[in-house]
Amino acid sequence: MQLEIVTPDKKVFQGEVSEASFPGANGAFQVLNNHAPIVSALAKGVVSYTTKEGHESLVIDGGVVEVKENTIVVLAEKVLS
């Protein structure tokens, strides 16, 4: 799957991932390959994902995520770390 994380200021990450987890507004959730299309509001919390290099994570201050056809786009308000 392709994951792209962007803020109003810059592109934080773009690349291939095997899974990704998000702090949904109504609870945390995970996205795997061939996930059904979804658009969800994100709360402040940890976004984590696994690349070929290993497990990565960062803290966002809310935003929106869209999953469609094995492409995940995160529009984060701000990345805190």
Protein Blocks (a to p, Z undefined) as FASTA:
>chain_A
ZZddddfkbcfbgcddfbdcdddfkbccdddehiacddddddedddddddfkbccdddde
bdadddeehiacdddfbdfZZ
